[in-house]
Amino acid sequence: MISSSTLQSKTAVITGGGQGLGKATAKTLYSAGANIAVTWFRDTDGLNQARAEETAAELGSRSIAVEGDVRNRESLSAMFDHVVQTFGTLDIVVNNAAILRDRTLKKMEDDEWQAVIDTNLSGVWRVCKEAVPRMSDGGRIVSMASISGFTGFFGQTNYSAAKAGVVGLTKALSKEVANRQITVNAVAPGVVLTEMGEAIPEAARDEMLKQIPLGRFGRPNEIANAILFLCSPLADYITGQTIHVNGGWWG
């Protein structure tokens, strides 16, 4: 049973937790009793920091916003040290930070490929690299994959490749940390109408909707609930897996 004390005394870091699925996850894990660290990285208008700080303030006294750029290991090292100094422990990491740079292969530039790989795949590796040595035995790592990594979406050779890579990373890392009873899993959402989902052209969304047996797009809290399950004692014996939360859509 999951309750308001399921994750009591646990500390969770959620990359990119200031908006979308990350924010929904932060709220859900906080409601289950966890301390929450919401990460942000510097952008030109300061919006990432503002969103993270707003989310932390909404959650309450067991939450902080902390700078941590998944593209930079030094930034992540300082971030994780700060989290451990603040809360005394690191138990859960949710790899949520991601970007889109959609374009067909014909038109995609090298920097558009590299930016997505660097954030969505290499960023997950960097986070895990810095988190694992600091993580309590019995900890949880949950990374955001995507239906795009399995079906391949038009105009997403970069994004689909990165998300498929997350699945492979998850399987391999789960074996490397199993001796410490740390579980490593992924969640692969279908289309969820967060800011990222709403960036999909309406005509394309209409075609996607026709392929979903449940007849609707996902809700952020439904993805967050799957993550909560994987972070809870109910999932103690689940590792190296990807849970698909897509309304039955297999494209």
Residue frames relative to the residue before (quaternion, step in Angstrom):
aa qw qx qy qz dx dy dz
M 1.0000 0.0000 0.0000 0.0000 0.00 0.00 0.00
I 0.2494 -0.7603 0.5842 0.1356 3.56 -0.97 0.89
S 0.0243 0.8081 -0.5843 0.0711 3.55 -0.81 1.06
S 0.7271 -0.4194 0.3131 0.4443 3.56 -1.31 -0.16
S 0.7179 0.3993 -0.2547 0.5102 3.60 1.24 -0.13
T 0.3374 0.7800 -0.4761 0.2261 3.60 1.29 0.10
L 0.7962 0.2316 -0.1060 0.5488 3.58 0.95 -0.89
Q 0.2311 0.8007 -0.5192 0.1895 3.56 1.18 0.51
S 0.8189 0.1814 -0.2119 0.5015 3.55 -1.01 1.02
K 0.5640 0.5675 -0.3991 0.4478 3.62 1.26 0.06
T 0.2207 -0.7589 0.5980 0.1330 3.55 -1.19 0.62
A 0.1035 -0.8088 0.5788 0.0096 3.54 -0.82 1.09
V 0.1911 -0.7376 0.6382 0.1100 3.54 -1.07 0.88
I 0.0694 -0.7940 0.6039 0.0050 3.56 -0.82 1.02
T 0.2688 -0.7752 0.5476 0.1641 3.58 -0.42 1.17
G 0.8245 0.1275 -0.1283 0.5361 3.55 -0.94 0.89
G 0.3224 0.8078 -0.4447 0.2140 3.56 1.11 0.68
G 0.5098 0.6851 -0.4045 0.3274 3.58 1.22 0.14
Q 0.8026 0.1309 -0.0705 0.5777 3.59 1.20 -0.19
G 0.8318 0.2989 -0.1748 0.4338 3.53 -1.38 0.11
L 0.8358 -0.1313 0.1238 0.5185 3.54 -1.00 -0.88
G 0.6081 0.5613 -0.3541 0.4356 3.58 1.09 -0.63
K 0.6655 0.4919 -0.2976 0.4760 3.56 0.95 -0.87
A 0.6357 0.5196 -0.3281 0.4672 3.58 0.98 -0.81
T 0.6540 0.5073 -0.3059 0.4705 3.57 1.03 -0.80
A 0.6243 0.5386 -0.3362 0.4551 3.57 0.98 -0.81
K 0.6640 0.5015 -0.3002 0.4664 3.58 0.91 -0.89
T 0.6819 0.5030 -0.2952 0.4415 3.57 0.91 -0.93
L 0.6895 0.4599 -0.2897 0.4786 3.60 0.87 -0.87
Y 0.6087 0.5389 -0.3494 0.4657 3.58 1.08 -0.66
S 0.6551 0.5179 -0.3035 0.4589 3.57 0.97 -0.85
A 0.6746 0.4648 -0.2813 0.4998 3.57 1.24 -0.49
G 0.6920 -0.5357 0.2556 0.4109 3.58 1.26 0.30
A 0.5379 0.6607 -0.4001 0.3378 3.60 1.22 -0.17
N 0.4387 -0.5801 0.6003 0.3328 3.51 -1.37 0.35
I 0.1707 -0.8167 0.5484 0.0566 3.59 -0.93 0.85
A 0.0808 -0.7429 0.6621 0.0558 3.53 -1.10 0.87
V 0.1630 -0.7866 0.5937 0.0477 3.54 -0.64 1.20
T 0.2358 -0.8089 0.5224 0.1312 3.60 -0.58 1.07
W 0.0488 -0.7683 0.6370 0.0393 3.52 -1.31 0.48
F 0.1989 -0.7518 0.6074 0.1622 3.56 -1.27 0.33
R 0.6008 -0.6055 0.3965 0.3395 3.54 -1.15 0.63
D 0.0104 0.7592 -0.6507 0.0063 3.53 -0.99 0.94
T 0.7223 -0.4945 0.2683 0.4022 3.56 -1.23 0.33
D 0.7708 0.3575 -0.1966 0.4894 3.60 1.01 -0.70
G 0.4984 -0.6908 0.4089 0.3274 3.59 1.27 0.06
L 0.3807 0.7651 -0.4588 0.2436 3.58 1.28 0.16
N 0.6282 0.5487 -0.3482 0.4279 3.60 0.96 -0.78
Q 0.6637 0.4945 -0.2997 0.4744 3.57 0.92 -0.89
A 0.6563 0.5245 -0.3132 0.4429 3.57 0.91 -0.91
R 0.6634 0.5016 -0.3032 0.4651 3.57 0.95 -0.85
A 0.6572 0.5074 -0.3146 0.4600 3.57 0.94 -0.86
E 0.6769 0.4861 -0.2953 0.4673 3.57 0.90 -0.89
E 0.6216 0.5297 -0.3381 0.4676 3.58 1.07 -0.69
T 0.6486 0.5157 -0.3128 0.4642 3.57 0.96 -0.87
A 0.6611 0.5040 -0.3091 0.4620 3.58 0.89 -0.92
A 0.6554 0.5075 -0.3139 0.4630 3.58 0.98 -0.81
E 0.6348 0.5311 -0.3250 0.4576 3.58 1.02 -0.78
L 0.6666 0.5201 -0.3107 0.4342 3.57 0.97 -0.84
G 0.5228 -0.6434 0.4202 0.3689 3.59 0.80 -0.95
S 0.8287 -0.3375 0.1833 0.4072 3.50 -1.41 -0.16
R 0.6792 0.4744 -0.2974 0.4746 3.62 1.17 -0.37
S 0.6652 0.4811 -0.3024 0.4844 3.57 1.18 0.43
I 0.0558 -0.7765 0.6270 0.0275 3.54 -1.14 0.74
A 0.3035 -0.6787 0.6259 0.2354 3.53 -1.35 0.36
V 0.0122 0.8194 -0.5689 0.0697 3.57 -0.79 0.98
E 0.4777 -0.6752 0.4817 0.2895 3.55 -0.95 0.86
G 0.2280 0.7520 -0.5934 0.1744 3.54 -0.93 0.97
D 0.1273 -0.8166 0.5625 0.0234 3.56 -0.31 1.29
V 0.3831 -0.7602 0.4769 0.2190 3.58 -0.50 1.18
R 0.6168 0.5457 -0.3453 0.4500 3.59 1.25 -0.18
N 0.7584 0.3367 -0.1518 0.5371 3.56 1.28 -0.19
R 0.3647 -0.7730 0.4750 0.2094 3.59 -0.43 1.20
E 0.6162 0.5448 -0.3600 0.4404 3.61 1.03 -0.69
S 0.6322 0.5247 -0.3192 0.4722 3.56 1.03 -0.80
L 0.6744 0.4914 -0.2930 0.4667 3.57 0.95 -0.88
S 0.6186 0.5497 -0.3436 0.4439 3.59 0.99 -0.78
A 0.6746 0.4804 -0.2870 0.4814 3.56 0.91 -0.94
M 0.6387 0.5403 -0.3252 0.4410 3.57 1.01 -0.79
F 0.6926 0.4661 -0.2901 0.4678 3.58 0.83 -0.95
D 0.6077 0.5390 -0.3567 0.4614 3.60 1.04 -0.68
H 0.6544 0.5138 -0.3094 0.4606 3.57 0.95 -0.86
V 0.6468 0.5223 -0.3230 0.4523 3.58 0.95 -0.84
V 0.6773 0.4832 -0.2947 0.4700 3.58 0.89 -0.93
Q 0.6420 0.5162 -0.3248 0.4647 3.60 1.01 -0.76
T 0.6771 0.5052 -0.2864 0.4520 3.57 1.06 -0.80
F 0.8264 0.2421 -0.0864 0.5010 3.57 0.76 -1.07
G 0.4973 -0.7021 0.4008 0.3149 3.59 1.23 -0.22
T 0.8016 0.1362 -0.0603 0.5790 3.57 1.22 -0.17
L 0.1386 -0.7351 0.6504 0.1319 3.55 -1.34 0.32
D 0.0261 -0.8517 0.5206 -0.0548 3.56 -0.46 1.23
I 0.8023 0.1549 -0.0356 0.5754 3.58 1.08 -0.74
V 0.0236 -0.7649 0.6435 0.0192 3.55 -1.06 0.82
V 0.0978 -0.7743 0.6243 0.0354 3.55 -0.87 1.01
N 0.2167 -0.7816 0.5770 0.0962 3.56 -0.53 1.22
N 0.0755 0.8383 -0.5267 0.1191 3.53 -0.05 1.35
A 0.5498 0.6503 -0.4002 0.3386 3.61 1.08 -0.64
A 0.1908 0.7752 -0.5786 0.1671 3.56 -0.84 1.00
I 0.1624 -0.7673 0.6113 0.1055 3.54 -1.28 0.45
L 0.2908 -0.7157 0.6006 0.2063 3.54 -1.34 0.24
R 0.0578 0.7420 -0.6678 0.0157 3.53 -1.18 0.70
D 0.0097 0.8659 -0.4993 0.0285 3.56 0.74 1.11
R 0.2780 0.7103 -0.6119 0.2093 3.52 -1.03 0.95
T 0.5423 -0.6061 0.4516 0.3670 3.59 -1.05 0.61
L 0.6685 -0.5044 0.3658 0.4061 3.54 -1.21 0.50
K 0.6285 0.5654 -0.3281 0.4214 3.57 0.99 -0.86
K 0.7816 0.3454 -0.1595 0.4944 3.57 0.98 -0.87
M 0.5418 0.6540 -0.3990 0.3457 3.59 1.19 -0.40
E 0.3093 -0.7430 0.5696 0.1667 3.54 -0.98 0.94
D 0.6727 -0.5061 0.3521 0.4090 3.55 -1.22 0.46
D 0.6852 0.4938 -0.3076 0.4381 3.60 0.89 -0.85
E 0.6177 0.5300 -0.3470 0.4660 3.60 1.16 -0.51
W 0.6087 0.5163 -0.3371 0.4993 3.57 1.11 -0.63
Q 0.7250 0.4785 -0.2586 0.4225 3.54 0.68 -1.16
A 0.6264 0.5559 -0.3466 0.4225 3.60 0.98 -0.79
V 0.6828 0.4776 -0.2839 0.4745 3.59 0.96 -0.88
I 0.6518 0.4975 -0.3195 0.4749 3.59 0.93 -0.83
D 0.6707 0.5260 -0.3037 0.4258 3.57 0.90 -0.91
T 0.7220 0.4083 -0.2447 0.5021 3.59 0.98 -0.80
N 0.7881 0.4114 -0.1957 0.4139 3.56 0.64 -1.16
L 0.7674 0.2851 -0.1720 0.5479 3.59 1.17 -0.48
S 0.7147 0.4121 -0.2626 0.5004 3.59 0.65 -1.05
G 0.5999 0.5702 -0.3548 0.4349 3.58 1.11 -0.64
V 0.6282 0.5176 -0.3303 0.4779 3.58 1.04 -0.75
W 0.6412 0.5199 -0.3205 0.4646 3.58 0.96 -0.87
R 0.6669 0.5017 -0.3136 0.4530 3.61 0.87 -0.90
V 0.6398 0.5223 -0.3281 0.4585 3.57 0.93 -0.87
C 0.6746 0.4845 -0.2962 0.4716 3.59 0.86 -0.92
K 0.6209 0.5634 -0.3312 0.4329 3.56 1.00 -0.86
E 0.7315 0.4038 -0.2279 0.4999 3.58 0.98 -0.85
A 0.6752 0.5297 -0.3006 0.4161 3.58 1.05 -0.69
V 0.6491 0.5825 -0.3383 0.3534 3.57 0.80 -1.02
P 0.6868 0.4754 -0.3285 0.4409 3.68 0.77 -0.80
R 0.7077 0.4477 -0.2473 0.4874 3.59 1.19 -0.53
M 0.5848 0.6399 -0.3443 0.3605 3.56 1.26 -0.37
S 0.5136 -0.6315 0.4931 0.3071 3.53 -1.11 0.76
D 0.5562 -0.5586 0.4820 0.3824 3.56 -1.16 0.55
G 0.7600 0.3074 -0.2552 0.5126 3.57 -0.97 0.85
G 0.4113 0.7372 -0.4509 0.2901 3.58 1.26 0.23
R 0.3586 -0.7197 0.5615 0.1953 3.52 -1.39 0.08
I 0.0481 -0.7411 0.6683 0.0433 3.53 -1.09 0.82
V 0.0125 0.7783 -0.6263 0.0428 3.56 -0.81 1.06
S 0.0979 -0.8091 0.5792 0.0175 3.56 -0.72 1.09
M 0.4337 -0.6955 0.5138 0.2534 3.53 -1.11 0.76
A 0.1207 -0.7470 0.6518 0.0498 3.53 -0.69 1.17
S 0.2852 -0.7531 0.5581 0.2002 3.62 -1.04 -0.63
I 0.5856 -0.5457 0.4590 0.3854 3.53 -1.22 0.47
S 0.5751 0.6066 -0.3664 0.4086 3.58 1.16 -0.59
G 0.6444 0.5311 -0.3173 0.4494 3.58 1.14 -0.60
F 0.7039 0.4271 -0.2503 0.5093 3.58 1.29 -0.28
T 0.7688 0.3347 -0.1896 0.5108 3.59 0.92 -0.85
G 0.3136 -0.7483 0.5176 0.2716 3.58 1.11 -0.68
F 0.1125 -0.8106 0.5734 0.0378 3.57 -0.48 1.19
F 0.5881 -0.5714 0.4502 0.3533 3.55 -1.11 0.75
G 0.8237 0.2070 -0.1686 0.5002 3.57 -0.89 0.97
Q 0.6964 0.4527 -0.2704 0.4868 3.59 1.25 0.21
T 0.1244 0.8017 -0.5749 0.1056 3.61 0.82 0.83
N 0.6598 0.4967 -0.3145 0.4681 3.60 1.02 -0.71
Y 0.7065 0.4656 -0.2664 0.4616 3.58 0.78 -1.04
S 0.6576 0.5085 -0.3126 0.4597 3.59 0.91 -0.90
A 0.6512 0.5117 -0.3145 0.4640 3.58 0.97 -0.84
A 0.6587 0.5132 -0.3122 0.4530 3.58 0.93 -0.88
K 0.7048 0.4654 -0.2785 0.4573 3.57 0.85 -0.93
A 0.6020 0.5171 -0.3563 0.4932 3.60 1.11 -0.56
G 0.6286 0.5408 -0.3247 0.4549 3.56 1.08 -0.72
V 0.6032 0.5574 -0.3498 0.4506 3.57 1.07 -0.71
V 0.6324 0.5303 -0.3312 0.4573 3.59 1.01 -0.77
G 0.6741 0.4869 -0.2948 0.4708 3.58 0.94 -0.86
L 0.6225 0.5353 -0.3269 0.4679 3.56 1.02 -0.83
T 0.6368 0.5473 -0.3153 0.4422 3.56 0.98 -0.92
K 0.6712 0.4995 -0.3003 0.4581 3.59 0.87 -0.93
A 0.6950 0.4828 -0.2843 0.4507 3.57 0.87 -0.96
L 0.6897 0.4861 -0.2914 0.4507 3.58 0.83 -0.97
S 0.5877 0.5884 -0.3805 0.4046 3.60 1.03 -0.67
K 0.6599 0.4973 -0.3030 0.4747 3.58 1.09 -0.71
E 0.6707 0.5335 -0.3011 0.4182 3.58 1.01 -0.79
V 0.7787 0.3272 -0.1714 0.5071 3.61 1.07 -0.66
A 0.3873 0.7538 -0.4623 0.2611 3.58 1.26 0.08
N 0.6115 0.5698 -0.3589 0.4154 3.60 1.07 -0.63
R 0.6912 0.4108 -0.2729 0.5281 3.60 1.26 -0.27
Q 0.4648 -0.7031 0.4163 0.3412 3.57 1.32 0.22
I 0.3891 0.6635 -0.5200 0.3714 3.58 1.12 0.69
T 0.2021 -0.7785 0.5812 0.1234 3.58 -0.82 0.93
V 0.1432 -0.7740 0.6153 0.0428 3.53 -1.14 0.79
N 0.1215 0.7964 -0.5763 0.1372 3.56 -0.56 1.18
A 0.2617 -0.7398 0.5933 0.1797 3.54 -1.34 0.15
V 0.2201 -0.7187 0.6394 0.1618 3.51 -1.34 0.42
A 0.1473 -0.7958 0.5849 0.0541 3.57 -0.83 1.02
P 0.1739 -0.8038 0.5613 0.0929 3.60 -0.17 1.22
G 0.4247 -0.5886 0.5986 0.3389 3.47 -1.38 0.23
V 0.7378 -0.3371 0.2695 0.5190 3.58 -1.02 -0.68
V 0.0426 -0.7676 0.6392 -0.0208 3.54 -0.86 1.08
L 0.3839 -0.7705 0.4610 0.2154 3.58 -0.70 1.01
T 0.1364 0.7206 -0.6423 0.2223 3.48 0.39 1.38
E 0.7441 -0.3422 0.2708 0.5059 3.60 -1.21 -0.24
M 0.6501 0.5112 -0.3213 0.4613 3.59 1.00 -0.79
G 0.6702 0.5018 -0.2968 0.4592 3.58 0.93 -0.88
E 0.6735 0.5017 -0.2942 0.4562 3.56 1.01 -0.81
A 0.5602 0.5942 -0.3910 0.4245 3.59 1.26 -0.21
I 0.5348 0.6017 -0.4105 0.4283 3.58 1.26 -0.25
P 0.5214 -0.6474 0.4423 0.3368 3.65 -0.78 0.89
E 0.6105 -0.6087 0.3700 0.3462 3.54 -1.01 0.86
A 0.6422 0.5289 -0.3335 0.4433 3.59 0.95 -0.80
A 0.6514 0.5026 -0.3070 0.4784 3.56 1.03 -0.79
R 0.6316 0.5238 -0.3338 0.4640 3.59 1.01 -0.76
D 0.6300 0.5389 -0.3375 0.4459 3.59 0.98 -0.80
E 0.6642 0.4880 -0.3042 0.4777 3.59 0.98 -0.80
M 0.6222 0.5387 -0.3347 0.4590 3.58 1.05 -0.75
L 0.6469 0.5530 -0.3203 0.4162 3.56 0.92 -0.95
K 0.6202 0.5642 -0.3385 0.4272 3.57 1.06 -0.70
Q 0.7008 0.4791 -0.2595 0.4605 3.58 1.18 -0.55
I 0.6119 0.5588 -0.3447 0.4410 3.60 1.27 -0.07
P 0.4070 -0.7497 0.4609 0.2447 3.63 -0.39 1.14
L 0.6794 0.4824 -0.3036 0.4622 3.61 0.99 -0.70
G 0.4656 -0.7572 0.3832 0.2510 3.57 1.29 0.01
R 0.7511 0.2741 -0.2076 0.5636 3.59 1.16 0.41
F 0.5273 -0.5938 0.4938 0.3544 3.54 -1.33 0.25
G 0.6030 -0.5861 0.4062 0.3576 3.54 -1.24 0.41
R 0.3620 -0.6920 0.5799 0.2320 3.51 -1.34 0.38
P 0.6211 -0.5845 0.3599 0.3782 3.61 -0.97 0.75
N 0.6719 0.5089 -0.3171 0.4348 3.60 0.91 -0.84
E 0.6056 0.5561 -0.3644 0.4373 3.60 1.16 -0.48
I 0.6289 0.4879 -0.3280 0.5088 3.58 1.12 -0.58
A 0.6502 0.5298 -0.3083 0.4489 3.56 0.97 -0.90
N 0.6355 0.5341 -0.3353 0.4455 3.60 1.02 -0.72
A 0.6246 0.5194 -0.3404 0.4735 3.59 1.06 -0.68
I 0.6388 0.5126 -0.3191 0.4768 3.57 1.04 -0.78
L 0.6257 0.5337 -0.3320 0.4620 3.58 0.97 -0.82
F 0.6278 0.5365 -0.3341 0.4543 3.59 0.94 -0.84
L 0.6968 0.4764 -0.2792 0.4578 3.58 0.85 -0.95
C 0.6757 0.4784 -0.2862 0.4824 3.59 1.19 -0.50
S 0.6345 0.5679 -0.3100 0.4229 3.56 1.26 -0.35
P 0.6580 -0.5024 0.3749 0.4172 3.60 -1.25 0.21
L 0.5342 0.6306 -0.4081 0.3878 3.60 1.20 -0.36
A 0.7436 0.3842 -0.2038 0.5078 3.58 1.20 -0.53
D 0.2184 0.8275 -0.4963 0.1459 3.59 1.17 0.46
Y 0.7703 0.3542 -0.1757 0.5003 3.60 1.04 -0.75
I 0.5716 0.5605 -0.3837 0.4603 3.56 1.24 0.42
T 0.2509 0.7575 -0.5757 0.1783 3.58 -0.68 1.06
G 0.7832 0.3081 -0.2529 0.4772 3.55 -1.17 0.67
Q 0.5825 0.6138 -0.3411 0.4094 3.55 1.31 0.21
T 0.2340 -0.7164 0.6307 0.1851 3.53 -1.37 0.30
I 0.2060 -0.7700 0.5959 0.0973 3.55 -0.75 1.11
H 0.2480 -0.7829 0.5582 0.1183 3.55 -0.73 1.10
V 0.0328 -0.7832 0.6202 -0.0292 3.56 -0.73 1.10
N 0.3179 0.7970 -0.4312 0.2789 3.55 0.36 1.28
G 0.5537 -0.6442 0.3912 0.3542 3.59 1.18 0.31
G 0.6690 -0.5150 0.2928 0.4488 3.58 1.25 0.37
W 0.4880 0.6798 -0.4209 0.3500 3.58 1.29 0.08
W 0.0225 0.8009 -0.5976 0.0293 3.54 -0.82 1.04
G 0.4694 -0.7704 0.3796 0.2050 3.55 1.26 0.58
